[in-house]
Amino acid sequence: MRRLLKYLKPYQFFILTIIVLLFVQANADLALPDLMSRIVNVGIQQGGVDEAVPRAMRQSTMERLSLFLTEEEAAGLRAQYVRVDASSPDFGTLVRQYPALAREPIYLLQPTDPDALARLQTAVARAMVLVMGIEQVQAHPEQARALMPGIAGLDLSKLPPGTDLFALLARMPDGQRKGILGAADRRFEALGGEKALFQAAARAVRAEYEALGMDLLRLQNAYLLRVGGEMLLVTLLAATMAVVVGLLAARTAAGLARDLRHLFFEKVMAFSSAELDRFSTASLITRSTNDITQIQMVMMFLLRMVFFAPLMGIGAIVRAAAKSPSMMWVIALGVLVLLGLIAVVFSVTLPKFKIIQSLIDRLNQIARENLTGMMVVRAFNRQEYEKRRFDQANRDLTETFLFVNRVAVVMMPATMLLMNGLTVLILWVGAHQVAQATMRIGDMIAFLQYAMQVFFSFTMISMLFIMLPRVDVAAHRIADVLETDVSIRDPEAPLSFPEPFKPTIEFRHVSFRYPGAEEYVLQDITFTVHAGETVGIIGTTGSGKSTLINLIPRFYDATEGEIRISGVDIRQVRLKDLRAHIGYVPQKSDLFSGTIASNLRFADEDAPEERLMKALEVAQAHDIILSRTGDDGRSPLEAEVAQHGANFSGGQKQRLTIARALVKRPSIYIFDDCFSSLDYRTDRQLRRALREYVGGSTVIIVSQRVATIKDADWILVLDEGRIVGQGTHEELMATCEIYREIALSQLKVANLEVGRG
C-alpha cells in the first residue's frame, strides 16, 4: 500500500478532516463510561453531591470543623464564607432554601480566594468526615463502642449518657486531637487515599444539607439531568462524527479508485509493445477491475479504523488505569490472548492471499482465450478439454477462497467468546473490590466499558491485519503498472525560461491538426506578440481562434512548427513552469463550490484579501459581491458559491473567472471569448480597468465582438485556419475584407470610427 499513498494527495483535506473528526469521536466515546460512572457514584450513591466543601453549613458545623483544623486553616475557611442570620436583608429568600436558618445562623460559601479554598479542601474534607462521624455517634450512643473505641485514649462506652463529645473534644489537648486526625488519615490511606476521603466528605456534605433542610431530591435530580444531558450531547456528537467520517471515507476511497482506474488506463494506453509484452492482457484486466475494487473497499475501512482503533485503544487503557490500576492485569491478559489469535490467523492466511490474485489471473486468461477463440475450439472439438481446464482453475480459486474464509469465520466466535470471558472476569474481580470498599460500583461499570473498548480496538486491528495482506498484494500489482517507465516520453533535460522572464510569444510556421484528423485546423501561423502588448484575435466561426490560444499553455502541441515564449520553445520546458506564467480564462466559466474567496484563491492560495478585492474591482464584480453580503458581519468574500456557480448568472460567473485569473498576476493573460456575456458598458469599463491593472503583462483576447478588441494594440484575423489580416482596427477596416464584414455586421460605421475608450 505504501507505493500508492502518493495518489491520496488530492484527498489530503478529506483525510486530515477524517483524522480530526475521529479524534473528536474517540474522545466522545471515551467520555461516556466516565459520565456513567458519575451518574452511579455521585448521582445515585451520593444523592447528586460531589463537593467536599459544602456550599452552605450551620454555625454549629463551622464551630465543630474548627476543632479539627489549625488556627490558620480555620481562619482561612471562615474567610471563604459569609455569615447569614435573621438580621440579613435576604433572610426571607434564604430561609426557604435553608429552613435551618430559622433556628440558627448559617454560613454561605462565597469564595474570595479560590486558590486558598483549593488548598484547604483536603483539611476541610477530613474535618467534615470526622464531624459527621461524631454526630452519628452522639445520635446513636449504642454504636459508640463499635465506631470509636478508645480513640485518643478515650473510652466512649464509659461516658455518661448525653455527654457532648464536641465539648469534650474542645477541652482536649492539641496532641490528642492530632492523634484523631492521624488515625483518620491512616484509615483513608488504606481505603484509597485522597479519592476515598473526598467521597466520604461528599456524604458528610449531603448529611449537612439534609440538616439544613435543603431539598435533596431536587438537588439529586438536577445533577442527574445535567450529567444525563452531557451524555446525550456527547452521544449525538459521536454519532455525527461517525456519519461524517463514513461519508468522507467513502468519498476518498471511491475517488482513489476512480483516479487509479483513470491513471491505470492512461498508462496502459501509453504503453509500447515492449510494455504490453511484460503484462498479459488477462492480468491487466484483473488489475484494473478486481484489484482496484479491493483497494477501494479496504481503503474505506482503513480510513475509518486505522486511526480510530489506536486512539480508542490507548485512550481506553489510560482511562481504565485511572479507574482501577489493580485490575489492569485483566485487560492485559485478554489482549495477549487476542494478539496470539491474530498472529495465528495472519500466519495462516498471508500465503493464500498471494496465491488468490494469480489464480484470478489464470481464470480470466482461460475465459478470455475461450471467448476470443470459440470458433477454433469448436472446429477442433475441444469443448470438453476447455471445460475441464476452466473447471480446474475455478476449483483451485474456490478452494483457496473457502480456506481463507473458514479461517476468517473462526475469528468472530473466538473473539466473542474471549470478550464474554473477559466481562465475567472483570465482574468477578470488581465485585470483590467493591465488597472490600476499594472500588466503587460506578468505577467498576466504567472499567468494564473501557475494557470492552480496548478489546473492540484490538479486534478492529485484527481485522485490518486480515484484510491488509490481500490488499497489499493488489496494491503492488497496480503500482507495478503505474510505475512502469514508458519508452516514449518527453525530453529528460527540460530547459528553463531565462531570467528576467519576458512575456513575448512567437509563432513560427505553426500548423495543427487534431490526432487522427487529416485536415489541418491551423496552417502556417506566424506572428509575434511583444512583451506588454494587448492583442485581439477575431475570425469567423470555426476559424481556429480557440485552438490557436490553446497551443500556448500546451493544451495541445503543434503538429508542425514551434511556439516560443521568452525565446524558448515551450515543448522544452516543464508544463508547470510554462503555466506558472499564464493566466487563462476559458470560454466556459467554471466556479467551484465553496466561497468567493476560495474560488479566487484557486489561482494563488496565499493571495491576501486586498489582492482579491482589487481583482474583483477590476473585473467589475465588486458590486455583485457587496450585494451578497449578509447581516452576519462576514466578509463579502465569504459569500457562498454553489456547485458550478449555479447561484450566479452567466455574466457574474464570467467576471468572477476573470477576477480569478487577475489574482494570479501572471506575465501572460489569455482571455478566450470570456467577455461575451457582458453588456457593452461593463465590457468597456472592464477593459479600461484591465489596461491599468495588467501593467507590463502580455494580453491576448479572443472575441467574437469587434467592440471588445478594437482598442487592442493590434488585431489578428483568422479565416479557415489561416491568418488573413494583422493590424490595428483602423488598418484592418481599410485592408481586410473579412474583418470589415464582421465589424459592419455588428456596429454602425460611426461607432467604429470612435477612438479608444
C-alpha positions in Angstrom: 0.0 0.0 0.0 2.9 2.4 0.6 3.6 2.6 -3.1 0.0 4.0 -3.7 0.0 6.5 -0.9 1.1 9.3 -3.2 -2.2 9.0 -5.1 -4.0 10.1 -2.0 -2.5 13.5 -2.2 -5.6 15.1 -3.8 -7.6 13.9 -0.8 -5.3 15.3 1.9 -8.0 17.7 3.1 -10.5 14.8 3.4 -8.0 12.6 5.2 -7.0 15.4 7.6 -10.7 16.1 8.3 -11.2 12.4 9.0 -8.3 12.3 11.5 -9.7 15.4 13.3 -13.2 14.0 13.4 -12.0 10.6 14.5 -10.1 12.3 17.3 -13.3 14.0 18.4 -15.3 10.8 18.1 -12.8 8.8 20.1 -12.8 11.4 22.9 -16.6 11.5 22.9 -16.9 7.7 23.1 -14.2 7.6 25.9 -16.1 10.2 27.9 -19.3 8.1 28.0 -18.2 5.5 30.6 -16.9 8.2 32.9 -20.2 10.0 32.7 -22.0 6.8 33.5 -19.6 6.3 36.5 -20.5 9.8 37.7 -24.2 9.0 37.5 -23.9 5.9 39.5 -21.3 7.1 42.1 -22.5 10.6 42.6 -26.0 10.9 41.2 -27.3 7.7 42.8 -25.0 6.8 45.7 -24.2 10.3 46.9 -27.5 11.9 46.0 -26.0 14.3 43.5 -23.5 15.8 45.9 -19.9 15.8 44.6 -18.3 18.6 46.5 -16.1 18.1 49.6 -16.6 21.6 50.8 -20.2 22.5 51.5 -21.8 25.5 49.8 -23.7 26.2 53.0 -23.3 25.0 56.6 -24.8 25.6 60.0 -22.9 27.8 62.5 -22.6 24.8 64.8 -20.9 22.8 62.0 -18.5 25.7 61.3 -17.5 25.7 65.0 -17.1 21.9 65.1 -15.0 21.9 62.0 -12.6 24.3 63.7 -11.8 21.6 66.3 -10.0 19.6 63.6 -8.4 22.5 61.8 -5.4 24.6 62.7 -6.0 28.2 63.6 -4.7 29.3 60.3 -6.9 26.8 58.4 -10.0 27.8 60.5 -9.4 31.4 59.8 -8.9 30.7 56.1 -12.1 28.7 55.9 -14.2 31.4 57.6 -12.8 33.9 55.1 -14.5 32.0 52.3 -17.9 32.1 53.9 -20.5 34.8 54.7 -22.5 34.6 57.9 -26.3 34.9 57.5 -28.8 35.3 60.3 -32.3 36.7 60.9 -31.0 40.3 60.5 -29.7 39.7 57.0 -31.5 41.6 54.2 -32.2 38.4 52.1 -33.3 36.3 55.1 -36.8 35.7 53.7 -35.4 34.2 50.5 -32.7 32.2 52.1 -34.8 30.7 54.9 -37.0 29.0 52.2 -33.9 27.4 50.7 -32.2 26.6 54.0 -35.0 26.1 56.6 -32.4 25.6 59.4 -31.6 29.3 59.1 -34.8 29.9 61.2 -33.1 28.1 64.1 -29.5 29.2 63.9 -27.2 31.3 61.7 -25.7 29.6 58.7 -22.6 30.2 56.6 -22.8 30.6 52.8 -19.8 29.8 50.6 -18.7 32.9 48.6 -15.0 32.2 47.9 -12.9 35.3 47.8 -9.7 33.3 47.1 -10.4 30.1 45.1 -6.8 29.1 45.3 -6.8 29.3 49.1 -10.0 27.3 49.2 -8.5 24.6 47.0 -5.5 24.4 49.4 -7.9 23.9 52.3 -10.0 21.3 50.6 -8.2 18.2 52.0 -8.2 19.5 55.5 -11.9 20.6 55.4 -12.9 17.3 53.8 -11.2 15.3 56.6 -12.8 17.6 59.3 -16.3 17.1 57.7 -16.0 13.4 57.8 -14.9 13.4 61.5 -17.7 15.8 62.4 -20.3 13.6 60.7 -18.9 10.5 62.4 -19.1 12.1 65.8 -22.6 13.4 65.2 -23.7 9.9 64.3 -22.1 8.5 67.5 -24.0 11.1 69.5 -27.2 10.2 67.8 -26.7 6.5 68.4 -24.8 6.0 71.7 -25.2 2.2 71.5 -22.8 2.2 68.5 -20.1 4.2 70.2 -18.1 1.2 71.3 -18.1 -0.2 67.7 -17.4 3.0 65.9 -14.9 4.9 68.0 -13.5 2.6 70.8 -10.6 4.1 72.7 -9.9 6.9 70.2 -7.2 9.2 71.5 -7.2 7.3 74.8 -10.9 7.9 75.4 -13.3 5.0 76.2 -16.6 6.3 74.8 -18.7 3.5 76.3 -17.9 4.7 79.8 -19.1 8.3 79.3 -22.3 9.3 80.9 -25.4 9.5 78.7 -25.9 12.8 77.0 -22.2 13.7 77.1 -21.4 16.4 74.5 -18.5 14.9 72.6 -17.7 18.1 70.8 -17.4 20.0 74.1 -15.2 17.2 75.4 -13.0 17.3 72.3 -12.8 21.1 72.6 -11.2 20.6 76.1 -8.7 18.0 74.8 -5.1 19.0 74.3 -4.0 19.6 70.7 -1.9 16.5 70.8 -4.9 14.3 71.4 -6.9 15.9 68.6 -3.9 15.4 66.3 -4.0 11.8 67.2 -7.6 11.6 65.9 -6.6 13.3 62.7 -3.7 10.9 62.2 -5.9 7.9 62.7 -8.4 9.2 60.2 -5.6 9.8 57.6 -4.3 6.3 58.0 -7.8 4.9 57.6 -8.4 6.8 54.4 -4.9 6.0 53.1 -5.8 2.3 53.4 -9.0 2.8 51.5 -7.5 4.7 48.6 -6.1 8.0 49.8 -7.5 11.4 48.9 -10.0 10.0 46.5 -11.7 7.9 49.3 -11.5 11.0 51.6 -13.4 13.2 49.1 -16.0 10.5 48.6 -16.6 10.3 52.3 -16.6 14.1 52.6 -19.3 14.3 49.9 -21.5 12.0 52.0 -20.8 14.3 55.0 -21.7 17.3 52.9 -25.0 15.7 51.9 -25.8 15.0 55.6 -25.1 18.7 56.3 -27.5 19.7 53.5 -30.1 17.4 55.0 -29.6 19.1 58.4 -30.1 22.5 56.7 -33.4 21.3 55.4 -32.4 21.6 51.7 -34.5 19.8 49.0 -32.1 16.8 48.4 -34.4 15.2 45.8 -34.3 18.4 43.7 -30.5 18.5 44.1 -30.2 14.9 43.0 -32.5 15.3 40.1 -30.6 18.4 38.9 -27.3 16.5 38.9 -28.8 13.5 37.1 -30.4 15.7 34.5 -27.2 17.7 34.0 -24.9 14.7 33.6 -27.5 12.8 31.6 -27.8 15.8 29.3 -24.0 15.7 28.8 -24.2 12.0 27.9 -26.9 12.7 25.4 -24.9 15.5 23.8 -21.7 13.5 23.7 -23.6 10.6 22.2 -25.0 12.8 19.5 -21.6 14.3 18.8 -20.0 10.8 18.5 -22.8 9.7 16.1 -22.5 12.8 14.0 -18.7 12.3 13.7 -19.2 8.7 12.8 -21.6 9.6 10.0 -19.4 12.4 8.6 -16.3 10.2 8.8 -18.1 7.4 7.0 -19.1 9.9 4.2 -15.6 11.3 3.8 -14.0 7.9 3.9 -16.4 6.6 1.2 -15.8 9.6 -1.0 -12.0 9.3 -0.5 -12.0 5.6 -1.3 -14.2 6.0 -4.3 -12.2 8.9 -5.6 -9.0 7.0 -5.1 -10.4 4.0 -7.1 -11.6 6.4 -9.8 -8.2 8.0 -10.1 -6.3 4.7 -10.1 -8.6 3.4 -12.9 -8.0 6.6 -14.9 -4.3 6.6 -14.3 -4.1 2.9 -15.0 -6.0 3.2 -18.3 -3.9 6.2 -19.3 -0.7 4.4 -18.5 -1.7 1.3 -20.5 -2.8 3.5 -23.4 0.7 4.9 -23.4 2.4 1.5 -23.4 4.5 0.5 -26.3 4.8 -3.1 -27.5 7.6 -3.7 -25.0 5.5 -2.8 -22.0 2.5 -4.8 -23.3 4.7 -7.9 -23.7 5.5 -7.6 -20.0 1.9 -7.9 -18.8 -0.6 -10.3 -20.2 -4.0 -8.9 -21.3 -5.8 -11.0 -18.7 -3.6 -9.7 -15.9 -4.2 -6.1 -16.9 -8.0 -6.6 -16.9 -7.8 -8.2 -13.4 -5.7 -5.4 -12.1 -7.9 -2.6 -13.4 -11.1 -4.2 -12.1 -10.7 -6.7 -9.2 -7.5 -5.3 -7.7 -8.7 -1.7 -7.6 -12.1 -2.7 -6.2 -10.2 -4.5 -3.4 -8.2 -1.3 -2.7 -11.4 0.8 -2.7 -13.2 -1.5 -0.2 -10.2 -1.8 2.2 -9.3 1.9 1.9 -12.7 2.9 3.2 -12.3 0.6 6.1 -8.8 1.8 6.7 -9.7 5.4 6.8 -12.4 4.7 9.4 -10.4 2.4 11.6 -6.6 2.8 11.2 -6.7 6.0 13.2 -9.8 5.4 15.3 -8.8 2.0 16.7 -5.4 3.0 18.2 -7.0 6.2 19.6 -9.7 4.3 21.3 -7.4 1.5 22.5 -4.8 3.9 24.0 -7.4 6.2 25.5 -9.4 3.4 27.0 -6.2 1.9 28.6 -5.3 5.2 30.1 -8.8 5.8 31.5 -9.2 2.2 32.7 -5.9 2.5 34.6 -7.2 5.7 36.2 -10.3 3.9 37.4 -8.6 0.8 38.9 -4.8 0.2 38.4 -5.1 -3.1 40.3 -7.4 -4.6 37.6 -5.3 -3.8 34.6 -3.9 -7.3 34.5 -7.3 -8.5 33.4 -7.2 -6.3 30.2 -3.6 -7.3 29.6 -4.5 -10.9 29.8 -7.4 -10.5 27.3 -5.2 -8.5 24.9 -2.4 -11.0 24.9 -4.8 -13.9 24.1 -6.3 -11.9 21.3 -2.9 -11.0 19.8 -1.9 -14.6 19.9 -5.1 -15.5 18.0 -4.4 -12.7 15.4 -0.8 -14.0 14.9 -2.0 -17.5 14.2 -4.7 -16.3 11.7 -2.2 -13.9 10.0 0.5 -16.6 9.5 -2.0 -19.0 8.0 -3.8 -16.6 5.6 -1.0 -14.5 4.3 0.4 -17.1 1.8 -3.1 -17.8 0.5 -3.7 -14.1 -0.3 -0.7 -14.0 -2.6 -2.0 -17.1 -4.4 -5.5 -15.8 -4.9 -4.6 -13.0 -7.3 -2.6 -15.2 -9.6 -5.5 -17.7 -9.6 -7.9 -14.9 -10.7 -5.4 -14.0 -13.4 -5.4 -17.6 -14.6 -9.2 -17.9 -14.6 -9.5 -14.6 -16.6 -6.9 -15.8 -19.0 -8.7 -19.1 -19.7 -12.1 -17.4 -20.0 -10.7 -14.8 -22.4 -9.0 -17.4 -24.6 -12.2 -19.4 -24.9 -14.3 -16.4 -25.7 -12.0 -15.0 -28.3 -11.1 -18.4 -29.8 -14.5 -20.0 -29.5 -14.7 -20.9 -33.2 -11.3 -22.6 -33.1 -12.3 -24.6 -30.1 -15.5 -25.8 -31.8 -13.7 -26.5 -35.1 -11.3 -28.9 -33.3 -14.0 -30.4 -30.9 -12.0 -29.2 -27.9 -15.0 -28.1 -25.8 -14.7 -30.8 -23.2 -11.0 -30.2 -22.7 -11.5 -26.5 -22.3 -14.4 -27.1 -19.8 -12.1 -29.3 -17.7 -9.3 -26.7 -17.9 -11.7 -23.9 -16.8 -13.2 -26.1 -14.1 -9.8 -26.9 -12.6 -8.8 -23.2 -12.5 -12.2 -22.3 -11.0 -12.0 -25.1 -8.4 -8.5 -24.0 -7.4 -9.7 -20.5 -6.8 -12.8 -21.6 -5.0 -10.9 -23.9 -2.6 -8.4 -21.2 -1.8 -11.2 -18.7 -1.1 -13.0 -21.2 1.1 -9.9 -21.8 3.1 -9.3 -18.2 3.8 -13.0 -17.6 4.6 -13.1 -20.5 7.1 -10.2 -19.1 9.0 -11.7 -15.6 9.0 -15.1 -17.0 10.2 -13.4 -18.6 13.2 -12.2 -15.2 14.3 -15.6 -13.8 15.2 -16.9 -16.5 17.6 -13.4 -16.8 19.1 -13.4 -13.1 19.7 -16.9 -13.0 21.2 -16.0 -15.9 23.5 -12.9 -14.1 24.7 -14.9 -10.9 25.2 -17.6 -12.6 27.2 -15.0 -14.3 29.3 -13.3 -11.0 29.9 -16.6 -9.5 31.1 -17.2 -12.3 33.6 -13.7 -12.0 35.0 -13.9 -8.2 35.4 -17.3 -8.5 37.2 -15.9 -11.2 39.5 -12.7 -9.3 40.4 -14.6 -6.0 40.6 -17.3 -7.3 42.8 -14.7 -8.4 45.4 -13.1 -5.0 45.3 -16.5 -3.3 45.7 -17.2 -5.5 48.7 -13.8 -4.5 50.2 -14.7 -0.8 49.7 -11.6 -0.3 47.5 -13.6 0.3 44.4 -17.0 1.9 43.7 -19.8 0.4 41.7 -19.7 3.2 39.1 -16.0 2.8 38.6 -16.4 -0.9 38.1 -19.0 -0.3 35.4 -16.8 2.3 33.7 -13.8 -0.1 33.9 -15.8 -2.8 32.2 -16.8 -0.4 29.4 -13.3 0.7 28.9 -12.1 -2.9 28.8 -14.7 -3.6 26.1 -13.4 -0.5 24.2 -9.9 -1.8 24.4 -11.0 -5.2 23.2 -13.0 -3.6 20.4 -10.0 -1.7 19.3 -7.7 -4.7 19.1 -10.5 -6.6 17.3 -10.6 -3.9 14.7 -6.8 -4.0 14.4 -7.0 -7.8 13.9 -9.5 -7.3 11.1 -7.1 -4.9 9.5 -4.3 -7.4 9.7 -6.5 -10.0 8.0 -7.5 -7.6 5.2 -4.2 -5.9 4.6 -2.2 -8.8 3.2 -4.6 -9.3 0.3 -5.0 -5.6 -0.5 -1.2 -5.2 -0.2 -0.8 -7.8 -3.0 -3.4 -5.9 -5.1 -1.7 -2.6 -4.4 1.7 -3.9 -5.5 0.2 -5.2 -8.7 -1.3 -1.8 -9.5 1.9 0.0 -8.6 3.9 -2.3 -10.9 1.9 -1.0 -13.8 1.7 2.7 -12.8 5.5 2.8 -12.1 6.5 1.2 -15.3 8.6 3.5 -17.4 7.1 4.4 -20.8 9.6 4.2 -23.6 8.1 7.2 -25.5 8.3 10.3 -23.3 9.3 14.0 -23.1 13.0 15.0 -23.1 14.7 14.2 -19.9 16.6 17.5 -19.7 14.0 20.3 -19.9 15.0 23.9 -20.3 14.2 26.8 -18.1 12.9 30.2 -19.0 15.6 32.9 -19.0 15.7 35.5 -16.2 14.3 38.0 -16.2 11.3 36.5 -17.9 9.9 38.4 -20.9 6.3 37.6 -21.9 7.0 37.6 -25.7 5.1 35.0 -27.7 6.3 33.9 -31.1 4.5 31.5 -33.5 6.9 30.1 -36.2 5.1 28.5 -39.1 2.7 26.6 -36.8 0.3 24.1 -38.2 -2.0 21.9 -36.2 -4.4 19.1 -36.7 -6.2 17.0 -34.1 -4.9 13.5 -33.5 -6.4 11.2 -36.1 -7.6 14.0 -38.3 -6.5 14.5 -41.9 -7.2 18.2 -42.3 -5.3 21.0 -40.6 -7.2 23.3 -38.2 -4.4 25.8 -38.3 -2.0 26.3 -41.2 1.3 28.1 -41.3 0.6 30.5 -38.5 3.4 33.0 -38.0 3.3 36.1 -35.8 5.0 37.7 -32.8 3.4 39.3 -29.7 5.9 41.5 -27.9 6.0 41.9 -24.1 3.3 44.2 -22.8 1.2 44.2 -25.9 -2.5 43.6 -26.0 -3.6 41.5 -29.0 -7.1 40.7 -30.1 -7.9 37.6 -32.1 -11.1 37.5 -34.2 -12.4 35.5 -37.1 -15.3 33.6 -38.5 -16.9 30.7 -36.6 -14.6 27.6 -36.7 -11.6 29.6 -37.9 -9.4 28.1 -35.2 -9.3 31.0 -32.7 -9.6 28.9 -29.5 -7.4 26.2 -31.0 -4.6 28.7 -31.6 -4.6 30.1 -28.0 -4.9 26.5 -26.6 -1.5 25.8 -28.1 0.2 28.5 -25.9 -0.4 26.7 -22.5 0.2 23.3 -24.3 -3.3 22.0 -24.0 -2.3 20.7 -27.4 1.1 20.6 -29.1 1.6 22.0 -32.6 1.8 19.4 -35.3 4.3 21.4 -37.2 6.4 24.5 -36.4 7.2 25.8 -32.9 5.9 28.3 -30.4 8.4 30.3 -28.3 7.8 32.2 -25.2 10.6 34.4 -23.9 12.7 32.9 -26.7 12.3 29.2 -25.6 10.4 26.5 -27.3 7.5 25.7 -25.0 7.9 22.0 -25.6 11.3 22.1 -24.0 10.1 23.5 -20.6 8.1 21.8 -17.9 4.4 22.3 -18.0 4.2 23.7 -14.5 6.9 26.3 -15.4 5.1 27.2 -18.5 1.6 27.5 -16.9 3.0 29.4 -13.9 3.4 32.4 -16.2 -0.1 32.2 -17.8 -3.4 33.4 -16.5 -6.1 31.6 -18.6 -9.8 32.4 -18.7 -11.7 29.9 -20.8 -14.9 30.4 -22.7 -16.9 28.4 -20.2 -16.9 29.9 -16.7 -16.2 27.3 -14.2 -16.7 28.0 -10.5 -16.2 25.7 -7.6 -18.4 25.1 -4.6 -17.2 27.0 -1.5 -16.8 30.7 -1.1 -15.8 33.5 -3.4 -12.5 33.7 -1.6 -11.8 30.1 -2.1 -12.6 30.4 -5.8 -10.3 33.4 -6.2 -7.5 31.8 -4.3 -7.7 28.9 -6.7 -5.1 30.9 -8.6 -3.0 31.7 -5.6 -3.6 30.0 -2.3 -1.6 32.7 -0.4 -3.2 35.7 -2.0 -4.1 38.4 0.6 -7.6 39.7 0.8 -6.6 43.1 -0.6 -5.5 41.5 -3.9 -8.8 39.6 -4.1 -10.8 42.7 -3.6 -8.7 44.6 -6.2 -9.2 41.8 -8.8 -13.0 41.9 -8.2 -13.0 45.6 -8.7 -11.0 45.4 -12.0 -13.3 42.6 -13.2 -16.4 44.8 -12.4 -17.6 42.2 -9.9 -17.3 44.3 -6.8 -20.9 45.4 -6.8 -22.1 41.8 -7.2 -20.1 40.7 -4.2 -21.4 43.6 -2.0 -25.0 42.8 -2.9 -24.5 39.3 -1.5 -23.1 40.4 1.9 -25.4 39.3 4.7 -26.1 40.8 8.1 -23.9 38.3 9.9 -20.8 40.6 9.7 -18.8 38.2 7.5 -16.5 39.4 4.8 -18.1 39.8 1.3 -15.5 37.3 0.1 -17.2 34.6 2.3 -20.3 34.6 0.2 -21.2 31.1 -0.7 -20.7 29.7 -4.2 -22.9 26.8 -5.2 -21.7 23.9 -7.3 -20.7 25.1 -10.7 -21.7 28.6 -9.7 -25.4 27.8 -10.0 -26.3 30.8 -7.8 -24.7 33.3 -10.2 -25.7 34.5 -13.6 -23.6 33.9 -16.7 -22.2 37.4 -16.7 -21.4 37.2 -13.0 -19.6 33.9 -13.4 -17.6 35.3 -16.3 -16.5 38.3 -14.2 -15.5 36.0 -11.2 -13.4 33.8 -13.5 -11.7 36.9 -14.9 -11.0 38.1 -11.4 -9.6 34.6 -10.5 -7.1 35.0 -13.4 -6.2 38.5 -12.2 -5.4 37.3 -8.7 -2.6 35.2 -10.1 -0.8 38.3 -11.5 0.8 36.3 -14.3 3.1 37.6 -17.1 0.7 36.4 -19.8 -3.1 36.7 -19.8 -5.3 34.7 -22.2 -9.0 35.6 -22.4 -10.8 33.1 -24.6 -14.0 34.8 -25.6 -14.9 35.4 -21.9 -16.5 38.8 -22.4 -19.4 37.5 -24.4 -22.0 37.7 -21.6 -21.1 41.2 -20.6 -23.0 44.3 -21.8 -21.1 46.9 -23.8 -20.9 49.3 -20.9 -19.4 46.7 -18.5 -17.2 45.4 -21.2 -15.7 48.9 -21.8 -15.2 49.6 -18.1 -13.6 46.2 -17.6 -11.1 46.8 -20.5 -10.3 50.2 -19.2 -9.5 48.9 -15.7 -7.7 45.9 -17.1 -5.2 48.1 -19.0 -4.2 49.8 -15.7 -4.0 46.5 -13.8 -2.0 44.2 -16.0 0.9 46.6 -16.3 3.7 45.1 -18.4 2.0 41.8 -19.0 1.1 40.4 -22.4 -2.7 40.1 -23.0 -4.4 38.0 -25.7 -8.1 38.5 -26.1 -10.2 36.2 -28.3 -13.6 37.6 -29.0 -16.5 37.5 -31.5 -17.2 41.1 -30.8 -15.3 43.8 -32.5 -16.1 46.3 -29.7 -14.1 44.2 -27.3 -10.9 44.1 -29.3 -10.9 47.2 -31.4 -8.8 49.1 -28.8 -6.1 46.4 -28.7 -2.5 47.3 -29.8 -3.1 45.2 -32.9 -5.6 42.5 -34.1 -5.1 39.1 -35.7 -7.8 38.0 -38.1 -8.3 34.2 -38.8 -10.3 32.5 -41.5 -10.3 28.8 -42.1 -7.2 28.3 -40.0 -5.1 30.9 -41.8 -4.1 34.5 -40.9 -5.9 36.8 -43.3 -5.2 40.1 -41.6 -3.0 41.8 -39.0 -3.0 45.4 -37.8 -4.9 48.0 -35.8 -8.7 48.4 -36.1 -8.4 51.3 -38.5 -5.9 49.5 -40.7 -8.0 46.3 -40.9 -11.1 48.3 -41.7 -9.3 49.6 -44.7 -7.4 46.5 -45.8 -9.2 43.3 -44.5 -12.5 42.4 -46.2 -13.4 39.7 -43.7 -12.7 42.0 -40.7 -14.7 44.7 -42.3 -17.7 42.4 -42.9 -17.6 41.2 -39.3 -17.4 44.7 -38.0 -20.1 46.1 -40.2 -22.4 43.3 -39.2 -22.1 44.3 -35.5 -21.7 48.0 -35.2 -22.5 51.2 -37.0 -19.7 52.8 -39.0 -20.0 55.9 -36.8 -19.3 53.9 -33.7 -16.4 52.1 -35.3 -14.7 55.4 -36.0 -14.8 56.4 -32.3 -11.4 56.5 -30.7 -10.2 54.4 -27.9 -12.3 54.2 -24.7 
